[in-house]
Amino acid sequence: QVKLVESGGGLVQPGGSLRLSCAASGFIFRIYTMGWYRQAPGKQRESVATINSGSSTNYADSVKGRFTISRDNAKNTVYLQMNSLTPEDTAVYYCSRITQGLPNSWGQGTQVTVSS
């Protein structure tokens, strides 16, 4: 049974940083592409960053240069380092296993709020 558990969200001031973690279990983590997604109030869920089994990464234009996705296959964990946060980054952040280019098996999400 696939299980994804996000953590690390919280309230941060503009310009601050947070590191999100997603602990995965129930599947062979190292062979899957993993991704971080976010959903702001009243908006559709959007892709933030993905990392494949070879650790190649892709980012949404809105976060390039500020966010870094990484993975630790020994810990079955994917991370999202978020720097220079702005109020526009406020959202619930989810991680997902990606199969054939599409996300599936969502976690419960972690709230990130950027506000002064």
VMD Tcl script that draws the C-alpha trace (Angstrom):
set ca {
  {0.00 0.00 0.00}
  {1.45 3.30 -1.12}
  {1.80 5.83 1.67}
  {3.16 9.36 1.47}
  {3.51 11.58 4.51}
  {4.45 15.22 4.11}
  {5.89 17.37 6.88}
  {7.75 20.61 7.42}
  {5.11 23.19 6.58}
  {4.32 26.19 8.71}
  {4.09 29.95 8.92}
  {7.06 31.91 7.59}
  {7.70 35.56 6.82}
  {8.26 36.74 3.26}
  {11.85 36.08 2.26}
  {12.10 33.15 4.62}
  {12.80 29.48 4.00}
  {11.21 26.13 4.72}
  {12.20 22.56 3.99}
  {9.44 20.09 3.27}
  {9.88 16.35 3.58}
  {7.85 13.49 2.19}
  {8.37 10.02 3.64}
  {7.33 7.26 1.27}
  {6.52 3.62 1.89}
  {4.78 0.71 0.26}
  {6.61 0.79 -3.06}
  {10.12 0.68 -4.50}
  {10.86 4.36 -3.99}
  {14.16 4.56 -5.87}
  {12.68 3.63 -9.26}
  {9.91 6.22 -9.32}
  {9.76 9.83 -10.33}
  {8.49 11.89 -7.42}
  {6.97 15.33 -7.41}
  {5.83 18.21 -5.26}
  {2.56 19.93 -6.04}
  {0.66 22.75 -4.41}
  {-2.88 24.01 -4.23}
  {-3.74 27.53 -3.16}
  {-7.27 28.47 -2.05}
  {-9.58 28.73 -5.02}
  {-6.94 27.49 -7.45}
  {-6.17 24.22 -9.17}
  {-3.41 21.98 -7.93}
  {-0.20 22.70 -9.83}
  {3.14 21.01 -10.26}
  {6.02 22.66 -8.41}
  {8.95 20.32 -9.01}
  {9.73 16.77 -10.04}
  {12.75 14.51 -9.65}
  {13.24 11.27 -11.52}
  {15.02 8.09 -10.50}
  {18.29 9.49 -11.83}
  {17.78 12.70 -9.82}
  {17.13 14.86 -12.87}
  {14.86 17.71 -11.88}
  {12.23 19.99 -13.37}
  {10.68 23.10 -11.87}
  {7.73 25.35 -12.47}
  {8.84 28.72 -13.80}
  {7.41 30.41 -10.72}
  {9.84 28.62 -8.38}
  {12.98 28.25 -10.49}
  {16.01 29.53 -8.67}
  {14.19 29.55 -5.32}
  {13.11 25.94 -4.72}
  {15.22 22.78 -4.83}
  {13.86 19.26 -4.96}
  {16.04 16.37 -3.84}
  {15.71 12.76 -2.78}
  {17.38 10.33 -0.40}
  {16.70 6.81 -1.64}
  {18.21 5.30 1.51}
  {15.54 7.07 3.55}
  {12.73 6.79 0.98}
  {12.27 10.53 1.30}
  {11.89 13.41 -1.11}
  {12.55 16.99 -0.02}
  {11.63 20.46 -1.16}
  {13.89 23.28 -0.02}
  {12.03 26.55 -0.43}
  {13.91 29.85 -0.23}
  {12.92 33.48 -0.79}
  {9.31 32.64 -0.09}
  {6.59 35.09 -1.09}
  {2.90 35.28 -0.15}
  {2.15 33.78 -3.57}
  {3.77 30.55 -2.37}
  {1.06 30.10 0.26}
  {-0.67 26.78 -0.41}
  {-1.09 23.22 0.73}
  {1.89 21.30 -0.57}
  {1.56 17.66 -1.58}
  {4.01 15.07 -2.73}
  {3.11 12.39 -5.21}
  {4.49 9.36 -6.91}
  {4.49 9.92 -10.65}
  {3.70 7.14 -13.09}
  {3.78 7.62 -16.89}
  {4.04 11.32 -16.37}
  {0.99 11.60 -14.16}
  {0.79 12.01 -10.38}
  {-0.95 9.43 -8.25}
  {-1.01 8.34 -4.62}
  {-1.17 11.71 -2.88}
  {-0.16 12.40 0.68}
  {-2.31 14.40 3.10}
  {-0.48 17.64 2.36}
  {1.28 20.21 4.53}
  {0.22 23.83 4.83}
  {2.70 26.55 3.95}
  {1.70 30.10 4.83}
  {3.89 33.04 3.91}
  {2.82 36.16 5.73}
  {4.21 39.00 7.78}
}
mol new
graphics top color blue
foreach p $ca { graphics top sphere $p radius 0.5 }
foreach p [lrange $ca 0 end-1] q [lrange $ca 1 end] { graphics top cylinder $p $q radius 0.2 }
display resetview
